[in-house]
Amino acid sequence: MLKNPSSYSRTASIYPGIYQPVFTKEQEVVKIKSSNPPVNILEFPDYYEIEMPAPGFQKGDFFIKSNGCSLLIIGYKKCIDNTGEATYHQHGFQCKYVTRSVDLPNDADTEFGTAEYRNGVLYIYLYRTRCPVQNHQNIIIVY
């Protein structure tokens, strides 16, 4: 006898033993709300410019932290649900937060890095150095 799909419980196992679903409902929601946007790293003679698209954010929504030759970019914004009684026919994106980890070139100096947010794009500027980069942890403020 077939089960009615509306009464099917996702946590109930159809296999004997200890089968567990790959994602729980909570993990699927987090996966939808998060995005990993692409980045461009432009190399100039004296500095690097990192570009990351993040439309709909404000400059205060970003947290940028460096750890040696790695850069962690986190953007979080509070979303206001203004759909009222409407429901989504198709809900393809909900950028509540973005996270991105970027591997930096060996000569990128994050100690004096700056960032700005313009027209939906986050720009991060890092000087190039001839000295070996120390394993410093720095926070870059977005202007």
DRENKEZA-861192 format. One record per residue: residue in one letter; x negated, y, z of N, C-alpha, C in turn; residue number from 0. Coordinates in Angstrom, 1 decimal. Layout:
BEGIN
<rec 'A' <X Y Z> <X Y Z> <X Y Z> NUM>
...
***
This chain:
BEGIN
<rec 'M' <-0.8 -1.2 0.0> <0.0 0.0 0.0> <-0.9 1.2 0.0> 0>
<rec 'L' <-0.6 2.2 -0.8> <-1.4 3.4 -0.9> <-1.0 4.4 0.1> 1>
<rec 'K' <-1.9 5.2 0.6> <-1.6 6.2 1.6> <-1.2 7.5 0.9> 2>
<rec 'N' <-0.4 8.2 1.6> <0.1 9.5 1.1> <-1.1 10.5 1.3> 3>
<rec 'P' <-1.6 11.2 0.2> <-2.7 12.1 0.4> <-2.5 13.2 1.4> 4>
<rec 'S' <-1.3 13.6 1.7> <-1.0 14.6 2.7> <-1.2 14.1 4.1> 5>
<rec 'S' <-1.1 12.8 4.3> <-1.3 12.2 5.6> <-2.7 11.7 5.8> 6>
<rec 'Y' <-3.6 11.8 4.8> <-4.9 11.3 4.9> <-5.7 12.1 5.8> 7>
<rec 'S' <-6.4 11.5 6.7> <-7.3 12.2 7.6> <-8.7 12.1 7.1> 8>
<rec 'R' <-9.4 13.2 7.0> <-10.8 13.1 6.5> <-11.7 12.5 7.4> 9>
<rec 'T' <-11.5 12.5 8.7> <-12.4 11.9 9.7> <-12.1 10.4 9.8> 10>
<rec 'A' <-11.0 9.9 9.3> <-10.7 8.5 9.4> <-11.5 7.8 8.3> 11>
<rec 'S' <-12.1 6.7 8.7> <-13.0 6.0 7.8> <-12.2 4.9 7.0> 12>
<rec 'I' <-12.5 4.9 5.7> <-11.9 3.8 4.9> <-12.8 2.6 4.8> 13>
<rec 'Y' <-14.0 2.8 5.3> <-15.0 1.7 5.3> <-15.1 1.2 6.8> 14>
<rec 'P' <-15.3 -0.1 6.9> <-15.6 -0.6 8.3> <-17.0 -0.2 8.7> 15>
<rec 'G' <-17.2 0.0 10.0> <-18.5 0.3 10.5> <-18.5 1.8 10.9> 16>
<rec 'I' <-19.7 2.4 10.8> <-19.8 3.8 11.3> <-20.0 4.8 10.2> 17>
<rec 'Y' <-19.1 4.8 9.2> <-19.2 5.7 8.1> <-18.8 7.1 8.6> 18>
<rec 'Q' <-19.6 8.1 8.2> <-19.4 9.5 8.5> <-19.3 10.3 7.2> 19>
<rec 'P' <-18.4 11.2 7.1> <-18.4 12.1 5.9> <-19.6 12.9 5.8> 20>
<rec 'V' <-20.0 13.3 4.6> <-21.2 14.1 4.4> <-21.1 15.4 5.1> 21>
<rec 'F' <-20.0 16.2 4.9> <-19.8 17.5 5.5> <-18.5 17.5 6.3> 22>
<rec 'T' <-18.5 18.1 7.4> <-17.3 18.4 8.1> <-16.6 19.6 7.5> 23>
<rec 'K' <-15.4 19.8 7.9> <-14.7 21.0 7.4> <-15.4 22.3 7.8> 24>
<rec 'E' <-15.9 22.4 9.0> <-16.6 23.6 9.5> <-17.9 23.8 8.6> 25>
<rec 'Q' <-18.6 22.7 8.3> <-19.8 22.9 7.5> <-19.5 23.3 6.1> 26>
<rec 'E' <-18.4 22.9 5.5> <-18.0 23.3 4.2> <-17.7 24.8 4.2> 27>
<rec 'V' <-17.0 25.3 5.2> <-16.7 26.7 5.3> <-18.0 27.5 5.3> 28>
<rec 'V' <-18.9 27.1 6.1> <-20.2 27.9 6.2> <-20.9 27.9 4.9> 29>
<rec 'K' <-20.9 26.7 4.2> <-21.5 26.6 2.9> <-20.9 27.6 1.9> 30>
<rec 'I' <-19.6 27.8 1.9> <-18.9 28.7 1.0> <-19.3 30.1 1.3> 31>
<rec 'K' <-19.3 30.5 2.6> <-19.5 31.9 3.0> <-20.9 32.3 2.8> 32>
<rec 'S' <-21.9 31.4 2.7> <-23.3 31.8 2.6> <-23.7 31.7 1.1> 33>
<rec 'S' <-24.6 32.6 0.8> <-25.2 32.5 -0.6> <-26.7 32.7 -0.6> 34>
<rec 'N' <-27.3 32.2 -1.5> <-28.8 32.3 -1.6> <-29.1 33.0 -2.9> 35>
<rec 'P' <-29.1 34.3 -2.9> <-29.2 35.0 -4.2> <-30.6 34.9 -4.8> 36>
<rec 'P' <-30.7 35.1 -6.1> <-32.0 35.1 -6.7> <-32.8 36.3 -6.4> 37>
<rec 'V' <-34.1 36.2 -6.6> <-35.0 37.4 -6.3> <-35.9 37.5 -7.5> 38>
<rec 'N' <-36.3 38.8 -7.7> <-37.4 39.1 -8.7> <-38.6 39.6 -7.9> 39>
<rec 'I' <-39.8 39.2 -8.2> <-41.0 39.7 -7.6> <-41.8 40.4 -8.7> 40>
<rec 'L' <-41.9 41.7 -8.7> <-42.6 42.5 -9.7> <-44.0 42.8 -9.1> 41>
<rec 'E' <-45.0 42.6 -9.9> <-46.4 42.8 -9.4> <-46.9 44.1 -10.1> 42>
<rec 'F' <-47.3 45.1 -9.3> <-47.9 46.3 -9.8> <-49.3 46.3 -9.3> 43>
<rec 'P' <-50.2 47.2 -9.8> <-51.6 47.3 -9.4> <-51.8 47.4 -7.9> 44>
<rec 'D' <-50.9 48.2 -7.2> <-51.1 48.5 -5.8> <-50.1 47.9 -4.9> 45>
<rec 'Y' <-49.0 47.4 -5.4> <-48.0 46.9 -4.5> <-47.1 45.8 -5.3> 46>
<rec 'Y' <-46.3 45.2 -4.5> <-45.3 44.2 -5.0> <-43.9 44.8 -4.7> 47>
<rec 'E' <-43.0 44.6 -5.7> <-41.6 45.0 -5.5> <-40.7 43.8 -5.6> 48>
<rec 'I' <-39.9 43.5 -4.5> <-39.0 42.4 -4.5> <-37.6 43.0 -4.7> 49>
<rec 'E' <-36.9 42.4 -5.6> <-35.5 42.9 -5.9> <-34.5 41.7 -5.6> 50>
<rec 'M' <-33.5 42.0 -4.8> <-32.5 40.9 -4.5> <-31.1 41.6 -4.6> 51>
<rec 'P' <-30.2 41.0 -5.5> <-28.9 41.6 -5.6> <-28.1 41.2 -4.4> 52>
<rec 'A' <-27.4 42.1 -3.8> <-26.5 41.9 -2.7> <-25.4 42.9 -2.7> 53>
<rec 'P' <-24.4 42.8 -3.6> <-23.4 43.8 -3.7> <-22.4 43.8 -2.6> 54>
<rec 'G' <-21.9 45.0 -2.2> <-20.9 45.1 -1.1> <-21.5 45.2 0.3> 55>
<rec 'F' <-22.8 45.2 0.4> <-23.4 45.4 1.7> <-23.8 46.9 2.0> 56>
<rec 'Q' <-24.1 47.2 3.2> <-24.6 48.5 3.6> <-26.1 48.3 4.0> 57>
<rec 'K' <-26.9 49.4 4.1> <-28.3 49.2 4.4> <-28.5 48.7 5.9> 58>
<rec 'G' <-27.5 49.0 6.8> <-27.6 48.5 8.1> <-27.3 47.0 8.3> 59>
<rec 'D' <-26.8 46.4 7.2> <-26.4 45.0 7.3> <-27.6 44.0 7.1> 60>
<rec 'F' <-28.8 44.5 6.9> <-29.9 43.6 6.5> <-30.9 43.5 7.7> 61>
<rec 'F' <-31.5 42.3 7.8> <-32.5 42.0 8.7> <-33.6 41.3 7.9> 62>
<rec 'I' <-34.8 42.0 7.9> <-35.9 41.4 7.1> <-37.1 41.2 8.1> 63>
<rec 'K' <-37.6 39.9 8.1> <-38.7 39.6 9.0> <-39.7 38.8 8.2> 64>
<rec 'S' <-41.0 39.2 8.4> <-42.1 38.5 7.7> <-42.8 37.7 8.8> 65>
<rec 'N' <-43.4 36.6 8.3> <-44.2 35.7 9.1> <-45.3 35.2 8.2> 66>
<rec 'G' <-46.5 35.9 8.2> <-47.6 35.6 7.3> <-47.2 35.8 5.9> 67>
<rec 'C' <-47.2 34.8 5.0> <-46.9 34.9 3.6> <-45.5 34.4 3.3> 68>
<rec 'S' <-44.6 34.6 4.3> <-43.2 34.2 4.1> <-42.3 35.4 4.5> 69>
<rec 'L' <-41.3 35.6 3.8> <-40.3 36.7 4.1> <-38.9 36.1 4.3> 70>
<rec 'L' <-38.3 36.4 5.3> <-36.9 36.0 5.6> <-36.0 37.2 5.5> 71>
<rec 'I' <-35.0 37.1 4.6> <-34.0 38.2 4.4> <-32.6 37.7 4.8> 72>
<rec 'I' <-32.0 38.4 5.7> <-30.7 38.0 6.1> <-29.8 39.3 6.0> 73>
<rec 'G' <-28.6 39.1 5.4> <-27.6 40.1 5.3> <-26.3 39.6 5.8> 74>
<rec 'Y' <-25.7 40.4 6.7> <-24.4 40.0 7.3> <-23.5 41.2 7.3> 75>
<rec 'K' <-22.3 41.0 6.9> <-21.3 42.0 6.9> <-20.0 41.5 7.4> 76>
<rec 'K' <-19.2 42.3 8.1> <-17.9 41.9 8.6> <-16.9 42.1 7.5> 77>
<rec 'C' <-16.2 41.1 7.2> <-15.2 41.2 6.1> <-13.8 41.4 6.8> 78>
<rec 'I' <-13.1 42.3 6.2> <-11.7 42.6 6.6> <-10.8 41.9 5.7> 79>
<rec 'D' <-9.9 41.0 6.2> <-9.0 40.3 5.3> <-7.8 41.2 5.0> 80>
<rec 'N' <-7.7 41.8 3.8> <-6.6 42.7 3.5> <-5.7 42.0 2.5> 81>
<rec 'T' <-5.7 40.7 2.5> <-4.8 40.0 1.5> <-3.3 40.0 2.0> 82>
<rec 'G' <-3.1 40.3 3.3> <-1.8 40.2 3.9> <-1.2 38.9 3.8> 83>
<rec 'E' <0.0 38.7 3.2> <0.6 37.4 3.2> <0.2 36.6 1.9> 84>
<rec 'A' <-0.6 37.2 1.1> <-1.0 36.5 -0.1> <-2.0 35.4 0.2> 85>
<rec 'T' <-2.0 34.4 -0.7> <-3.0 33.4 -0.6> <-3.8 33.4 -1.9> 86>
<rec 'Y' <-5.0 32.8 -1.8> <-5.9 32.8 -3.0> <-5.5 31.7 -3.9> 87>
<rec 'H' <-5.4 32.1 -5.2> <-5.2 31.1 -6.2> <-6.5 30.4 -6.5> 88>
<rec 'Q' <-7.5 31.2 -6.6> <-8.9 30.7 -6.7> <-9.8 31.6 -5.8> 89>
<rec 'H' <-10.6 31.0 -5.0> <-11.4 31.7 -4.1> <-12.9 31.3 -4.3> 90>
<rec 'G' <-13.5 32.0 -5.3> <-14.8 31.6 -5.7> <-16.0 32.1 -4.9> 91>
<rec 'F' <-15.8 33.2 -4.2> <-16.9 33.8 -3.5> <-16.3 34.5 -2.3> 92>
<rec 'Q' <-17.1 34.5 -1.2> <-16.9 35.3 0.0> <-18.2 35.6 0.6> 93>
<rec 'C' <-18.8 36.7 0.2> <-20.2 37.0 0.7> <-20.1 37.6 2.0> 94>
<rec 'K' <-20.0 36.8 3.0> <-20.0 37.2 4.4> <-21.4 37.4 4.8> 95>
<rec 'Y' <-22.3 36.5 4.4> <-23.7 36.7 4.7> <-24.5 36.1 3.6> 96>
<rec 'V' <-25.7 36.6 3.4> <-26.7 36.0 2.5> <-28.0 35.8 3.3> 97>
<rec 'T' <-28.6 34.7 2.9> <-29.9 34.4 3.5> <-30.9 34.0 2.3> 98>
<rec 'R' <-32.1 34.4 2.4> <-33.1 34.1 1.4> <-34.4 34.1 2.0> 99>
<rec 'S' <-35.2 33.1 1.8> <-36.6 33.0 2.2> <-37.4 33.1 0.9> 100>
<rec 'V' <-38.4 34.0 1.0> <-39.3 34.2 -0.2> <-40.7 33.9 0.2> 101>
<rec 'D' <-41.4 33.1 -0.6> <-42.8 32.9 -0.5> <-43.6 34.0 -1.1> 102>
<rec 'L' <-44.4 34.7 -0.4> <-45.1 35.9 -0.9> <-46.5 35.5 -1.5> 103>
<rec 'P' <-47.0 36.3 -2.4> <-48.4 36.1 -2.8> <-49.4 36.3 -1.7> 104>
<rec 'N' <-50.5 35.7 -1.8> <-51.5 35.7 -0.7> <-52.0 37.1 -0.4> 105>
<rec 'D' <-52.0 38.0 -1.4> <-52.5 39.4 -1.1> <-51.4 40.4 -0.7> 106>
<rec 'A' <-50.2 39.9 -0.4> <-49.1 40.8 0.0> <-49.3 41.1 1.5> 107>
<rec 'D' <-49.3 42.4 1.8> <-49.4 42.9 3.2> <-48.1 43.3 3.7> 108>
<rec 'T' <-47.5 42.6 4.7> <-46.2 42.9 5.2> <-46.2 43.9 6.3> 109>
<rec 'E' <-47.4 44.3 6.8> <-47.5 45.1 8.0> <-46.9 46.5 7.7> 110>
<rec 'F' <-47.0 47.0 6.6> <-46.5 48.4 6.2> <-45.5 48.3 5.1> 111>
<rec 'G' <-44.7 47.2 5.1> <-43.7 47.1 4.1> <-42.5 48.0 4.4> 112>
<rec 'T' <-41.8 48.4 3.3> <-40.6 49.2 3.4> <-39.5 48.6 2.5> 113>
<rec 'A' <-38.3 49.0 2.8> <-37.2 48.5 2.0> <-36.1 49.5 1.8> 114>
<rec 'E' <-35.4 49.5 0.7> <-34.3 50.4 0.5> <-33.2 49.6 -0.2> 115>
<rec 'Y' <-31.9 50.0 0.1> <-30.7 49.4 -0.6> <-30.1 50.5 -1.4> 116>
<rec 'R' <-30.1 50.2 -2.7> <-29.5 51.1 -3.7> <-28.6 50.4 -4.7> 117>
<rec 'N' <-27.4 50.9 -4.9> <-26.5 50.4 -5.9> <-26.3 48.8 -5.9> 118>
<rec 'G' <-26.2 48.3 -4.7> <-26.0 46.8 -4.6> <-27.2 46.0 -4.8> 119>
<rec 'V' <-28.4 46.6 -4.8> <-29.7 45.8 -4.9> <-30.6 46.2 -3.8> 120>
<rec 'L' <-31.1 45.2 -3.1> <-32.1 45.4 -2.0> <-33.5 45.4 -2.6> 121>
<rec 'Y' <-34.3 46.5 -2.4> <-35.6 46.6 -2.9> <-36.6 46.6 -1.7> 122>
<rec 'I' <-37.6 45.7 -1.8> <-38.6 45.6 -0.7> <-39.9 45.8 -1.4> 123>
<rec 'Y' <-40.7 46.7 -0.7> <-42.0 47.1 -1.3> <-43.1 46.7 -0.3> 124>
<rec 'L' <-44.1 46.0 -0.8> <-45.2 45.5 0.0> <-46.5 45.8 -0.7> 125>
<rec 'Y' <-47.4 46.4 0.1> <-48.7 46.8 -0.5> <-49.6 45.5 -0.8> 126>
<rec 'R' <-50.4 45.6 -1.7> <-51.4 44.6 -2.0> <-52.7 44.9 -1.2> 127>
<rec 'T' <-53.4 43.9 -0.8> <-54.6 44.1 0.1> <-55.7 43.2 -0.5> 128>
<rec 'R' <-56.9 43.6 -0.2> <-58.1 42.8 -0.6> <-58.5 41.9 0.6> 129>
<rec 'C' <-58.1 42.3 1.8> <-58.4 41.5 3.0> <-57.5 40.3 3.1> 130>
<rec 'P' <-57.9 39.3 3.8> <-57.0 38.1 4.0> <-55.9 38.6 4.9> 131>
<rec 'V' <-54.7 38.1 4.6> <-53.5 38.5 5.4> <-53.5 37.7 6.7> 132>
<rec 'Q' <-53.3 38.5 7.8> <-53.2 37.9 9.1> <-51.8 37.3 9.2> 133>
<rec 'N' <-51.7 36.4 10.1> <-50.4 35.7 10.4> <-49.5 36.6 11.3> 134>
<rec 'H' <-49.2 37.8 10.9> <-48.4 38.7 11.7> <-46.9 38.5 11.5> 135>
<rec 'Q' <-46.2 38.8 12.5> <-44.7 38.8 12.4> <-44.3 40.3 12.4> 136>
<rec 'N' <-43.7 40.7 11.3> <-43.2 42.1 11.2> <-41.8 42.1 10.9> 137>
<rec 'I' <-41.1 43.2 11.3> <-39.7 43.5 10.9> <-39.7 44.7 9.9> 138>
<rec 'I' <-39.1 44.6 8.8> <-39.0 45.6 7.8> <-37.6 46.3 7.9> 139>
<rec 'I' <-37.6 47.6 8.0> <-36.4 48.3 8.2> <-35.9 48.8 6.8> 140>
<rec 'V' <-34.6 48.7 6.5> <-34.0 49.1 5.2> <-33.6 50.5 5.3> 141>
<rec 'Y' <-34.0 51.4 4.4> <-33.6 52.8 4.4> <-32.6 53.0 3.3> 142>
***
